[in-house]
Amino acid sequence: MTKDSKFLQVLAAYDERMQSEDEIMKSLPVVEGMKRRDEFLLSVGEDAAVFMNTLLKSAKSKTILEIGTSYGYSTLWLAEAARENDGIVITLEADETKVTYAKHRLYEAGLSKYVDFRVGDALTLMKEAKETFDFVLVDVWKELYLPCFELFYPKLKNKAWVVADNMIFPTQSIEETKRYQNRIRNTGVFSSVLLPIGSGMELSQYEQIK
């Protein structure tokens, strides 16, 4: 993990918020918790974040697409790797309140210049994107996984990595994640494996057919 003091201070602030909100969520009835889920920082978790940060640095990925900024926890880790790689994180989020919070945290960490925040519908923003990508993190509502894939797939660079989060948990969205998993594995151009990290991560590498 990085020894950068600003990064570590912001990470500690995220951890404090997550611990506090975890207690609140545990106290709520399941139905109410689902209704209020947008209020809470539902992050990928540190194990998953460290894994992606390490992978990005090892692969020297420069153009990083994050589909689903939320409150910016994973964005923080992606941006720290982008700084080392002299790259950029393009992160997509529909909720302006979440983006405002994430921008503040990334500014505190000294990583703002490595993040391009784009606010709006993820599918529309991906259609409009002119970039091609070395790395993609898919972490939005599960019914969007497959539509998102169809849009970013043509924009992947050779040897690009794709990470899809929440493939094992929550179990109520397993049908959507299975459809995504089957699609990416049956293209014939991805090596793909399910990793038991965090809530389950489908890790896929794209290789162009020669």
N, CA and C of each residue as an Amber inpcrd file, in Angstrom:
protein
   630
   0.8440000  -1.1980000   0.0000000   0.0000000   0.0000000   0.0000000
   0.8770000   1.2450000   0.0000000   0.3640000   2.2810000  -0.6360000
   1.0920000   3.5480000  -0.6830000   1.3400000   4.1110000   0.7160000
   2.4390000   4.8270000   0.8520000   2.7670000   5.4800000   2.1290000
   2.3720000   6.9630000   2.1080000   1.7190000   7.4150000   1.0270000
   1.3300000   8.8090000   0.8890000   0.3790000   9.2180000   2.0080000
   0.7490000  10.2400000   2.7690000  -0.0090000  10.6070000   3.9730000
  -1.4060000  11.1310000   3.6490000  -1.5290000  11.9270000   2.5850000
  -2.8520000  12.4510000   2.2120000  -3.7960000  11.3120000   1.8280000
  -3.2880000  10.3850000   1.0480000  -4.0880000   9.2270000   0.6500000
  -4.5550000   8.4530000   1.8780000  -3.6380000   8.1960000   2.8060000
  -3.9650000   7.4190000   3.9950000  -4.9700000   8.1370000   4.8940000
  -4.8830000   9.4590000   4.9640000  -5.8530000  10.2260000   5.7620000
  -7.2540000  10.1250000   5.1700000  -7.3450000  10.2150000   3.8510000
  -8.6520000  10.1040000   3.1970000  -9.1790000   8.6800000   3.3240000
  -8.3140000   7.7130000   3.1880000  -8.7260000   6.3230000   3.3580000
  -9.2840000   6.0910000   4.7650000  -8.6380000   6.6680000   5.7620000
  -9.1120000   6.5460000   7.1480000 -10.5000000   7.1770000   7.3080000
 -10.7330000   8.3080000   6.6220000 -12.0420000   8.9640000   6.6840000
 -13.1170000   8.0800000   6.0530000 -12.7820000   7.4470000   4.9410000
 -13.7170000   6.5030000   4.3130000 -14.0200000   5.3350000   5.2610000
 -12.9820000   4.7910000   5.8640000 -13.1550000   3.6500000   6.7680000
 -14.0470000   4.0150000   7.9470000 -13.8480000   5.2030000   8.4750000
 -14.6680000   5.6590000   9.6010000 -16.1340000   5.7730000   9.1850000
 -16.3710000   6.3360000   8.0140000 -17.7450000   6.4490000   7.5330000
 -18.3710000   5.0670000   7.3300000 -17.6200000   4.1440000   6.7340000
 -18.1550000   2.8120000   6.4670000 -18.5140000   2.0770000   7.7540000
 -17.6610000   2.1940000   8.7600000 -17.9330000   1.5330000  10.0350000
 -19.1930000   2.0980000  10.6870000 -19.3380000   3.4230000  10.6340000
 -20.5100000   4.0740000  11.2090000 -21.7820000   3.6580000  10.4810000
 -21.7320000   3.6490000   9.1590000 -22.9150000   3.3090000   8.3770000
 -23.2440000   1.8240000   8.4450000 -22.2410000   1.0090000   8.6390000
 -22.4830000  -0.4270000   8.7880000 -23.3520000  -0.6990000  10.0140000
 -23.1080000   0.0300000  11.0850000 -23.9200000  -0.1170000  12.2960000
 -25.3660000   0.3170000  12.0450000 -25.5230000   1.4000000  11.2950000
 -26.8720000   1.8830000  10.9760000 -27.6160000   0.8500000  10.1280000
 -26.9460000   0.3250000   9.1050000 -27.5860000  -0.6340000   8.2050000
 -28.0190000  -1.9010000   8.9460000 -27.1850000  -2.3430000   9.8700000
 -27.5170000  -3.5480000  10.6440000 -28.7500000  -3.3420000  11.5150000
 -28.9930000  -2.0960000  11.8930000 -30.1290000  -1.7970000  12.7730000
 -31.4420000  -1.6320000  12.0120000 -31.3670000  -1.5450000  10.6800000
 -32.5660000  -1.2980000   9.8860000 -33.2140000  -2.6000000   9.4260000
 -34.5450000  -2.6230000   9.3050000 -35.2070000  -3.7540000   8.6570000
 -34.7150000  -3.8680000   7.2160000 -34.7020000  -5.0670000   6.6730000
 -34.1400000  -5.3070000   5.3490000 -34.7850000  -4.4210000   4.2870000
 -36.0980000  -4.3170000   4.3020000 -36.7980000  -3.5410000   3.2790000
 -36.3990000  -2.0620000   3.3480000 -36.3350000  -1.5120000   4.5570000
 -35.9450000  -0.1090000   4.7080000 -34.4930000   0.0900000   4.2890000
 -33.6570000  -0.8760000   4.6440000 -32.2520000  -0.7850000   4.2550000
 -32.0790000  -0.7320000   2.7470000 -32.8820000  -1.5300000   2.0200000
 -32.8120000  -1.5260000   0.5590000 -33.2960000  -0.1950000  -0.0080000
 -34.3330000   0.3750000   0.6000000 -34.8550000   1.6550000   0.1380000
 -33.8370000   2.7770000   0.3230000 -33.0390000   2.6680000   1.3930000
 -32.1030000   3.7370000   1.7270000 -30.6690000   3.4530000   1.2720000
 -30.4700000   2.4340000   0.4600000 -29.1010000   1.9960000   0.1520000
 -28.2510000   3.0630000  -0.5240000 -28.9010000   3.9900000  -1.2600000
 -28.1360000   5.0490000  -1.9230000 -27.4820000   6.0180000  -0.9360000
 -27.9710000   6.0180000   0.3040000 -27.4030000   6.9160000   1.3130000
 -26.0550000   6.4110000   1.8270000 -25.8350000   5.0950000   1.6630000
 -24.6920000   4.4700000   2.3280000 -23.5170000   4.2350000   1.3840000
 -22.3280000   4.2620000   1.9770000 -21.1030000   4.0320000   1.2290000
 -20.9020000   2.5200000   1.1010000 -21.3980000   1.9670000   0.0040000
 -21.2880000   0.5230000  -0.2400000 -20.0690000   0.2910000  -1.1230000
 -18.9180000   0.1930000  -0.5120000 -17.6610000   0.1450000  -1.2680000
 -17.3020000  -1.2740000  -1.6920000 -16.2970000  -1.3630000  -2.5620000
 -15.7880000  -2.6800000  -2.9750000 -15.0410000  -3.3690000  -1.8360000
 -14.6300000  -2.5960000  -0.8270000 -13.8560000  -3.1470000   0.2830000
 -12.3630000  -3.0530000   0.0130000 -11.5890000  -3.0520000   1.0920000
 -10.1510000  -2.8220000   0.9400000  -9.4430000  -3.9470000   0.1960000
  -9.8260000  -5.2080000   0.4200000  -9.1540000  -6.3200000  -0.2660000
  -9.2780000  -6.1740000  -1.7840000 -10.4970000  -5.8840000  -2.2420000
 -10.7280000  -5.7200000  -3.6760000 -10.0020000  -4.4870000  -4.2090000
 -10.0230000  -3.4040000  -3.4300000  -9.3750000  -2.1590000  -3.8580000
  -7.8640000  -2.3280000  -3.9760000  -7.2570000  -2.9830000  -3.0070000
  -5.8090000  -3.2230000  -3.0510000  -5.4510000  -4.1100000  -4.2410000
  -6.2800000  -5.1270000  -4.4860000  -6.0400000  -6.0140000  -5.6270000
  -6.0310000  -5.2250000  -6.9330000  -7.0510000  -4.3920000  -7.1340000
  -7.1280000  -3.6170000  -8.3800000  -5.9840000  -2.6150000  -8.4880000
  -5.6430000  -1.9670000  -7.3930000  -4.5410000  -1.0120000  -7.3770000
  -3.2360000  -1.6870000  -7.7920000  -3.0000000  -2.8780000  -7.2630000
  -1.7840000  -3.6340000  -7.5940000  -1.7880000  -4.0770000  -9.0460000
  -2.9400000  -4.5580000  -9.5210000  -3.0620000  -4.9980000 -10.9150000
  -2.8100000  -3.8430000 -11.8750000  -3.3940000  -2.7010000 -11.5880000
  -3.2070000  -1.5200000 -12.4370000  -1.7390000  -1.1300000 -12.5440000
  -1.0630000  -1.1390000 -11.4110000   0.3540000  -0.7560000 -11.4140000
   1.2010000  -1.7930000 -12.1480000   0.9030000  -3.0630000 -11.9540000
   1.6620000  -4.1270000 -12.6200000   1.4640000  -4.0810000 -14.1300000
   0.2160000  -3.8160000 -14.5520000  -0.1110000  -3.7750000 -15.9800000
   0.2340000  -2.4330000 -16.6190000   0.5720000  -1.4470000 -15.7610000
   0.8740000  -0.0900000 -16.2310000  -0.2990000   0.4970000 -17.0570000
  -1.5000000   0.2320000 -16.5860000  -2.7070000   0.7230000 -17.2660000
  -2.7860000   2.2440000 -17.1600000  -3.1150000   2.8920000 -18.2630000
  -3.1520000   4.3550000 -18.2840000  -4.5710000   4.9170000 -18.3900000
  -5.3950000   4.3280000 -19.2310000  -6.7560000   4.8300000 -19.4230000
  -7.7220000   3.8900000 -18.7220000  -8.2590000   4.3620000 -17.5950000
  -9.0270000   3.5250000 -16.6760000 -10.4720000   4.0120000 -16.6610000
 -11.4000000   3.1000000 -16.9140000 -12.8260000   3.4400000 -16.8880000
 -13.4660000   2.8200000 -15.6570000 -14.1280000   3.6620000 -14.8620000
 -14.8900000   3.1830000 -13.7130000 -16.3660000   3.4680000 -13.9690000
 -17.1740000   2.4180000 -14.0160000 -18.6090000   2.5730000 -14.2480000
 -19.2990000   2.4450000 -12.8980000 -19.6240000   3.5950000 -12.3070000
 -20.2230000   3.6400000 -10.9790000 -19.2670000   4.2240000  -9.9530000
 -19.1970000   5.5530000  -9.8810000 -18.3130000   6.2300000  -8.9260000
 -18.7720000   6.0130000  -7.4950000 -20.0910000   6.0710000  -7.2930000
 -20.6870000   6.1090000  -5.9580000 -20.0270000   7.2430000  -5.1760000
 -19.5630000   6.9540000  -3.9500000 -18.9560000   8.0140000  -3.1310000
 -17.4270000   8.0900000  -3.2830000 -16.8830000   7.3350000  -4.2420000
 -15.4910000   7.5380000  -4.6220000 -14.4470000   6.6940000  -3.9230000
 -14.8660000   5.6550000  -3.1840000 -13.8720000   4.8260000  -2.4820000
 -12.9500000   4.1120000  -3.4760000 -13.5510000   3.3980000  -4.4220000
 -12.7050000   2.7030000  -5.3970000 -11.9890000   3.7000000  -6.3060000
 -12.6290000   4.8360000  -6.5750000 -12.0000000   5.8810000  -7.3890000
 -10.6800000   6.3200000  -6.7680000 -10.6610000   6.4270000  -5.4630000
  -9.4480000   6.8130000  -4.7360000  -8.3050000   5.8640000  -5.0480000
  -8.5780000   4.5700000  -4.9800000  -7.5470000   3.5620000  -5.2170000
  -7.1290000   3.5210000  -6.6900000  -8.0890000   3.6800000  -7.5870000
  -7.7690000   3.6960000  -9.0120000  -6.9140000   4.9180000  -9.3560000
  -7.2600000   6.0590000  -8.7580000  -6.5300000   7.2950000  -9.0410000
  -5.1010000   7.2400000  -8.5060000  -4.9100000   6.5870000  -7.3690000
  -3.5620000   6.4640000  -6.8140000  -2.6830000   5.6630000  -7.7700000
  -3.2470000   4.6330000  -8.3880000  -2.5020000   3.8630000  -9.3850000
  -2.2950000   4.6780000 -10.6600000  -3.3150000   5.4470000 -11.0520000
  -3.1990000   6.2800000 -12.2550000  -2.0660000   7.2930000 -12.1030000
  -1.9110000   7.8320000 -10.9070000  -0.8130000   8.7810000 -10.6620000
   0.5300000   8.1070000 -10.9180000   0.7010000   6.9060000 -10.4320000
   1.9720000   6.1990000 -10.6370000   2.1910000   5.8730000 -12.1140000
   1.0910000   5.5780000 -12.8280000   1.1990000   5.1780000 -14.2340000
   1.1440000   6.3540000 -15.1950000   1.0170000   7.5890000 -14.6510000
   0.8200000   8.7780000 -15.4760000  -0.4160000   8.5940000 -16.3640000
  -1.4980000   8.1220000 -15.7240000  -2.7270000   7.8360000 -16.4490000
  -3.8880000   8.6870000 -15.9640000  -5.1050000   8.2470000 -16.3000000
  -6.3210000   8.9720000 -15.9340000  -7.4460000   7.9850000 -15.6380000
  -8.2610000   8.3110000 -14.6590000  -9.4700000   7.5500000 -14.3600000
 -10.6640000   8.3310000 -14.8950000 -11.4160000   7.7230000 -15.7780000
 -12.6820000   8.3030000 -16.2580000 -13.7840000   7.5870000 -15.4920000
 -14.4810000   8.3080000 -14.6340000 -15.4610000   7.6690000 -13.7560000
 -16.8550000   8.2150000 -14.0210000 -17.8320000   7.3210000 -14.1140000
 -19.1930000   7.6540000 -14.5110000 -20.1590000   7.4730000 -13.3470000
 -21.0010000   8.4720000 -13.1180000 -21.9660000   8.4030000 -12.0080000
 -23.1770000   9.2750000 -12.3320000 -24.3700000   8.7620000 -12.0200000
 -25.6070000   9.4950000 -12.2940000 -25.9780000  10.4710000 -11.1830000
 -25.5170000  10.1990000  -9.9510000 -25.9300000  10.9670000  -8.7790000
 -24.9360000  12.0980000  -8.4920000 -25.3640000  13.3310000  -8.6940000
 -24.4620000  14.4740000  -8.5060000 -24.0230000  14.6400000  -7.0500000
 -24.8790000  14.2600000  -6.1020000 -24.5200000  14.3580000  -4.6910000
 -23.3220000  13.4550000  -4.3880000 -23.3540000  12.2540000  -4.9350000
 -22.2360000  11.3220000  -4.7350000 -20.9580000  11.8520000  -5.3790000
 -21.1010000  12.4100000  -6.5650000 -19.9370000  12.9550000  -7.2730000
 -19.3130000  14.1030000  -6.4970000 -20.1500000  14.9660000  -5.9300000
 -19.6430000  16.0870000  -5.1310000 -18.8200000  15.5690000  -3.9560000
 -19.3220000  14.5420000  -3.2840000 -18.5920000  13.9540000  -2.1490000
 -17.2700000  13.3470000  -2.6310000 -17.3290000  12.5900000  -3.7220000
 -16.1270000  11.9380000  -4.2460000 -15.0760000  12.9600000  -4.6780000
 -15.5230000  14.0300000  -5.3310000 -14.5790000  15.0700000  -5.7590000
 -13.8560000  15.6760000  -4.5560000 -14.6020000  15.9110000  -3.4930000
 -14.0070000  16.4840000  -2.2800000 -12.9350000  15.5630000  -1.7140000
 -13.2380000  14.2800000  -1.6370000 -12.2690000  13.3180000  -1.0960000
 -11.0300000  13.1950000  -1.9880000 -11.2350000  13.1720000  -3.2950000
 -10.0870000  13.0660000  -4.2010000  -9.2190000  14.3130000  -4.1470000
  -9.8520000  15.4690000  -3.9420000  -9.1050000  16.7180000  -3.7680000
  -8.2610000  16.6490000  -2.4980000  -8.8680000  16.1740000  -1.4160000
  -8.1340000  16.0420000  -0.1470000  -6.9240000  15.1180000  -0.2990000
  -7.0710000  14.1060000  -1.1190000  -5.9920000  13.1370000  -1.3130000
  -4.9330000  13.6230000  -2.3020000  -5.1820000  14.7800000  -2.9150000
  -4.2330000  15.3030000  -3.8940000  -4.2500000  14.5500000  -5.2170000
  -5.4040000  13.9490000  -5.5480000  -5.4880000  13.0950000  -6.7340000
  -6.4740000  13.6100000  -7.7900000  -6.9830000  14.8230000  -7.6080000
  -8.0160000  15.3480000  -8.5120000  -7.5920000  15.3530000  -9.9750000
  -6.3450000  15.6720000 -10.2360000  -5.8930000  15.8070000 -11.6250000
  -5.8570000  14.4830000 -12.3650000  -6.0020000  13.3850000 -11.6290000
  -5.9630000  12.0670000 -12.2590000  -7.3530000  11.4690000 -12.4600000
  -8.3860000  12.2870000 -12.2110000  -9.7650000  11.7920000 -12.3320000
 -10.6010000  12.7320000 -13.1930000 -11.2830000  12.1370000 -14.1660000
 -12.2370000  12.8560000 -15.0150000 -13.6380000  12.3830000 -14.6180000
 -14.3440000  13.2070000 -13.8280000 -15.6920000  12.8670000 -13.3830000
 -16.6940000  13.2080000 -14.4930000 -17.5170000  12.2340000 -14.8630000
 -18.5570000  12.4650000 -15.8610000 -19.9010000  12.0740000 -15.2430000
 -20.8110000  13.0400000 -15.2210000 -22.0840000  12.8650000 -14.5220000
 -23.2120000  12.6490000 -15.5270000 -23.9800000  11.5830000 -15.3140000
 -25.1050000  11.3010000 -16.1950000 -25.3640000   9.8180000 -16.2950000
 -26.2020000   9.4400000 -17.2420000 -26.5320000   8.0410000 -17.4740000
 -25.3020000   7.3030000 -18.0190000 -24.9540000   6.1890000 -17.3860000
 -23.7280000   5.4720000 -17.7520000 -23.7410000   5.0190000 -19.2050000
 -24.8620000   4.5350000 -19.6870000 -24.9310000   4.0460000 -21.0610000
 -24.7330000   5.1810000 -22.0610000 -25.3540000   6.3170000 -21.7820000
 -25.1880000   7.4820000 -22.6620000 -23.7490000   7.9750000 -22.6490000
 -23.1600000   8.0500000 -21.4530000 -21.7870000   8.5340000 -21.3310000
 -20.8010000   7.6080000 -22.0420000 -21.0440000   6.3030000 -21.9800000
 -20.1520000   5.3680000 -22.6760000 -20.2850000   5.4720000 -24.1860000
 -21.5000000   5.6910000 -24.6620000 -21.6950000   5.8870000 -26.1050000
 -20.9280000   7.1080000 -26.5900000 -20.8960000   8.1370000 -25.7520000
 -20.2500000   9.4020000 -26.1350000 -18.7230000   9.3550000 -25.9870000
 -18.2130000   8.4360000 -25.1960000 -16.7670000   8.3920000 -24.9050000
 -15.9610000   8.0980000 -26.1640000 -14.9270000   8.8910000 -26.3730000
 -14.0570000   8.7180000 -27.5400000 -12.8130000   7.8830000 -27.2120000
 -12.5750000   7.6540000 -25.9200000 -11.3610000   6.9680000 -25.4970000
 -11.4550000   5.4470000 -25.7220000 -10.2810000   4.8200000 -25.7290000
 -10.1960000   3.3630000 -25.6110000  -9.5250000   3.0670000 -24.2690000
  -9.7990000   1.8770000 -23.7130000  -9.4850000   1.6450000 -22.3070000
  -8.5320000   0.4620000 -22.0770000  -7.6490000   0.6680000 -21.0790000
  -6.7310000  -0.3820000 -20.6330000  -7.3340000  -1.1940000 -19.4880000
  -8.2990000  -0.5900000 -18.7880000  -8.8550000  -1.2100000 -17.5820000
 -10.2740000  -0.6930000 -17.3850000 -11.1930000  -1.6020000 -17.0290000
 -12.5770000  -1.2140000 -16.7550000 -13.0220000  -1.8580000 -15.4370000
 -13.6150000  -1.0500000 -14.5700000 -14.2790000  -1.5530000 -13.3650000
 -15.7760000  -1.3590000 -13.5460000 -16.5250000  -2.4560000 -13.4590000
 -17.9820000  -2.4150000 -13.5720000 -18.5680000  -2.5910000 -12.1750000
 -19.2170000  -1.5390000 -11.6730000 -19.7590000  -1.5900000 -10.3110000
 -20.9860000  -0.6860000 -10.2220000 -22.0250000  -1.0630000 -10.9790000
 -23.2850000  -0.3120000 -10.9930000 -24.4210000  -1.2690000 -10.6450000
 -25.6660000  -0.8210000 -10.8330000 -26.7850000  -1.7430000 -10.6230000
 -26.6420000  -2.9060000 -11.5850000 -26.9090000  -4.0970000 -11.0900000
 -26.5520000  -5.3100000 -11.8130000 -27.2810000  -5.4790000 -13.1460000
 -28.4830000  -4.9100000 -13.2830000 -29.1910000  -5.0180000 -14.5540000
 -28.4850000  -4.2480000 -15.6720000 -27.5180000  -3.4050000 -15.2860000
 -26.7610000  -2.6280000 -16.2800000 -25.4580000  -3.3080000 -16.7050000
 -25.0710000  -4.3850000 -16.0330000 -23.7810000  -5.0170000 -16.3430000
 -23.6880000  -5.4120000 -17.8140000 -24.6980000  -6.1060000 -18.3110000
 -24.6470000  -6.5810000 -19.6950000 -24.7490000  -5.4360000 -20.7070000
 -25.6850000  -4.4940000 -20.5540000 -25.7040000  -3.3430000 -21.4760000
 -24.4020000  -2.5480000 -21.4600000 -23.8000000  -2.3950000 -20.2640000
 -22.5110000  -1.6980000 -20.1730000 -21.4320000  -2.4480000 -20.9450000
 -21.4030000  -3.7710000 -20.7670000 -20.3980000  -4.5770000 -21.4500000
 -20.4580000  -4.3850000 -22.9600000 -21.6710000  -4.4050000 -23.5200000
 -21.8120000  -4.2910000 -24.9710000 -21.2660000  -2.9570000 -25.4830000
 -21.2780000  -1.9300000 -24.6270000 -20.7900000  -0.6130000 -25.0390000
 -19.2860000  -0.4340000 -24.8480000 -18.7230000  -0.9910000 -23.7610000
 -17.2780000  -0.7830000 -23.5790000 -16.4350000  -1.8250000 -24.3020000
 -17.0140000  -2.9810000 -24.6060000 -16.2840000  -4.0530000 -25.2830000
 -15.5680000  -3.5620000 -26.5470000 -16.2390000  -2.8220000 -27.4510000
 -15.5470000  -2.3620000 -28.6670000 -14.4760000  -1.3040000 -28.4040000
 -14.4280000  -0.7730000 -27.1880000 -13.4800000   0.3040000 -26.8770000
 -12.3020000  -0.1800000 -26.0260000 -12.1300000  -1.4800000 -25.9420000
 -11.0270000  -2.0290000 -25.1530000  -9.7510000  -2.1150000 -25.9870000
  -8.6410000  -1.7580000 -25.3650000  -7.3360000  -1.9700000 -25.9920000
  -6.9450000  -3.4340000 -25.8350000  -6.0450000  -3.8850000 -26.6850000
  -5.5540000  -5.2580000 -26.5480000  -4.8950000  -5.4490000 -25.1850000
  -5.1870000  -6.5570000 -24.5500000  -4.6750000  -6.9250000 -23.2190000
  -5.3500000  -6.1490000 -22.0940000  -6.4340000  -5.4600000 -22.3990000
  -7.1550000  -4.7080000 -21.3610000  -7.7240000  -5.6560000 -20.3080000
  -7.7910000  -5.1530000 -19.0720000  -8.3800000  -5.8980000 -17.9620000
  -9.7730000  -5.3480000 -17.6540000 -10.6930000  -6.2550000 -17.3370000
 -12.0470000  -5.8760000 -16.9400000 -12.3610000  -6.5590000 -15.6090000
 -12.7970000  -5.7600000 -14.6470000 -13.1990000  -6.2870000 -13.3380000
 -14.6720000  -5.9640000 -13.1160000 -15.4710000  -6.9880000 -12.8440000
 -16.8800000  -6.7950000 -12.4890000 -17.0570000  -7.1930000 -11.0260000
 -17.5570000  -6.2630000 -10.2260000 -17.6970000  -6.5090000  -8.7820000
 -19.0720000  -7.0990000  -8.4520000 -19.1950000  -7.6020000  -7.2100000
 -20.4550000  -8.1410000  -6.6810000 -20.9790000  -9.3310000  -7.4870000
 -20.0880000 -10.2040000  -7.8700000 -20.4990000 -11.3690000  -8.6540000
 -21.0530000 -12.5050000  -7.7790000 -20.7290000 -12.5000000  -6.4930000
 -21.2120000 -13.5430000  -5.5790000 -22.2850000 -12.9890000  -4.6460000
 -22.0310000 -11.8030000  -4.1230000 -22.9870000 -11.1410000  -3.2360000
 -23.2950000  -9.7400000  -3.7930000 -24.5280000  -9.2260000  -3.6230000
 -25.6680000  -9.8490000  -2.9640000 -26.3120000 -10.9340000  -3.8350000
 -26.8400000 -11.9430000  -3.1880000 -27.3720000 -13.1040000  -3.9060000
 -28.6190000 -12.7690000  -4.7120000 -29.3440000 -11.7050000  -4.3490000
 -30.5830000 -11.3840000  -5.0720000 -30.3320000 -10.9000000  -6.5010000
 -29.0840000 -10.5570000  -6.8120000 -28.7870000 -10.1060000  -8.1770000
 -27.9660000 -11.1310000  -8.9580000 -27.9780000 -12.3720000  -8.4910000
 -27.1170000 -13.4000000  -9.0850000 -27.4990000 -13.7060000 -10.5310000
 -28.7740000 -13.5860000 -10.8800000 -29.1950000 -13.8820000 -12.2510000
 -28.5760000 -12.8890000 -13.2340000 -28.5700000 -11.6080000 -12.8470000
 -27.9710000 -10.5900000 -13.7210000 -26.4640000 -10.7910000 -13.8680000
 -25.8010000 -11.1000000 -12.7460000 -24.3450000 -11.2790000 -12.8210000
 -23.9890000 -12.5420000 -13.6020000 -24.8190000 -13.5700000 -13.5190000
 -24.5820000 -14.7960000 -14.2940000 -24.6850000 -14.5120000 -15.7970000
 -25.6490000 -13.6760000 -16.1700000 -25.7900000 -13.3340000 -17.5910000
 -24.5490000 -12.6020000 -18.0940000 -24.0400000 -11.6820000 -17.2700000
 -22.8030000 -10.9760000 -17.6310000 -21.6490000 -11.9700000 -17.7530000
 -21.5240000 -12.8250000 -16.7600000 -20.4210000 -13.8040000 -16.7360000
 -20.4680000 -14.7110000 -17.9650000 -21.6480000 -15.2000000 -18.3000000
 -21.7800000 -16.0780000 -19.4630000 -21.4280000 -15.3420000 -20.7560000
 -21.8360000 -14.1030000 -20.8510000 -21.5640000 -13.3220000 -22.0690000
 -20.0780000 -13.0930000 -22.2670000 -19.3870000 -12.6510000 -21.2230000
 -17.9710000 -12.3250000 -21.3860000 -17.1330000 -13.5870000 -21.6000000
 -17.5450000 -14.6940000 -20.9880000 -16.7860000 -15.9380000 -21.1410000
 -17.0150000 -16.5970000 -22.4950000 -18.1450000 -16.3040000 -23.1280000
 -18.4720000 -16.9540000 -24.3940000 -18.1180000 -16.1290000 -25.6150000
 -17.4470000 -15.0020000 -25.4290000 -17.0300000 -14.1930000 -26.5810000
 -15.9010000 -14.8570000 -27.3640000 -15.0850000 -15.6410000 -26.6600000
 -13.9370000 -16.2680000 -27.3030000 -12.6950000 -15.3990000 -27.3200000
 -12.7940000 -14.1810000 -26.7430000 -11.6330000 -13.2860000 -26.7700000
 -11.2360000 -12.8260000 -25.3650000 -11.8440000 -13.3980000 -24.3390000
 -11.4980000 -13.0610000 -22.9640000 -11.0500000 -14.3100000 -22.2110000
  -9.9720000 -14.1550000 -21.4270000  -9.6570000 -15.1240000 -20.3850000
 -10.3260000 -14.5880000 -19.1310000 -11.1600000 -15.4100000 -18.4670000
 -11.9760000 -14.8810000 -17.3870000 -12.0840000 -15.8660000 -16.2400000
 -12.0160000 -15.3390000 -15.0110000 -12.0640000 -16.1880000 -13.8270000
 -12.7880000 -15.4410000 -12.7090000 -13.5200000 -16.1780000 -11.8830000
 -14.2040000 -15.5990000 -10.7350000 -13.2920000 -15.6890000  -9.5180000
 -12.9990000 -14.5390000  -8.9110000 -12.1210000 -14.4890000  -7.7520000
 -12.9430000 -14.2680000  -6.4800000 -12.6750000 -15.0360000  -5.4200000
 -13.4090000 -14.8710000  -4.1600000 -12.8320000 -13.7430000  -3.3110000
 -12.7320000 -12.5660000  -3.9190000 -12.2230000 -11.3760000  -3.2320000
 -13.3950000 -10.4400000  -2.9930000 -13.5360000  -9.9390000  -1.7750000
 -14.6530000  -9.0640000  -1.4630000 -15.9760000  -9.7650000  -1.6880000
 -16.8380000  -9.1460000  -2.5090000 -18.1530000  -9.7200000  -2.8250000
 -18.1260000 -10.5590000  -4.0910000 -16.9140000 -10.9140000  -4.5280000
 -16.7380000 -11.7150000  -5.7400000 -16.4330000 -10.8330000  -6.9280000
 -15.3190000 -11.1080000  -7.6040000 -14.8950000 -10.2950000  -8.7430000
 -14.6500000 -11.1880000  -9.9540000 -15.3070000 -10.8740000 -11.0550000
 -15.0080000 -11.5390000 -12.3160000 -13.8660000 -10.7660000 -12.9660000
 -12.7150000 -11.4160000 -13.0700000 -11.5250000 -10.7920000 -13.6420000
 -11.3220000 -11.3350000 -15.0500000 -11.3100000 -10.4420000 -16.0220000
 -11.2440000 -10.8480000 -17.4250000 -10.1710000 -10.0430000 -18.1470000
  -9.4380000 -10.7270000 -19.0340000  -8.4720000 -10.0220000 -19.8840000
  -8.8290000 -10.2270000 -21.3320000  -8.8540000  -9.1210000 -22.0590000
  -9.2160000  -9.1370000 -23.4760000  -7.9800000  -9.3450000 -24.3350000
  -8.0950000 -10.2290000 -25.3440000  -7.0050000 -10.4070000 -26.2800000
  -7.5840000 -10.4480000 -27.6800000  -7.1860000  -9.4910000 -28.4960000
  -7.7200000  -9.3910000 -29.8460000  -7.3500000 -10.6250000 -30.6620000
  -8.2920000 -11.0740000 -31.4690000  -8.0530000 -12.2020000 -32.3610000
  -7.2310000 -11.7090000 -33.5470000  -6.1230000 -12.3850000 -33.8160000
  -5.2320000 -11.9630000 -34.9120000  -5.6900000 -12.5560000 -36.2340000
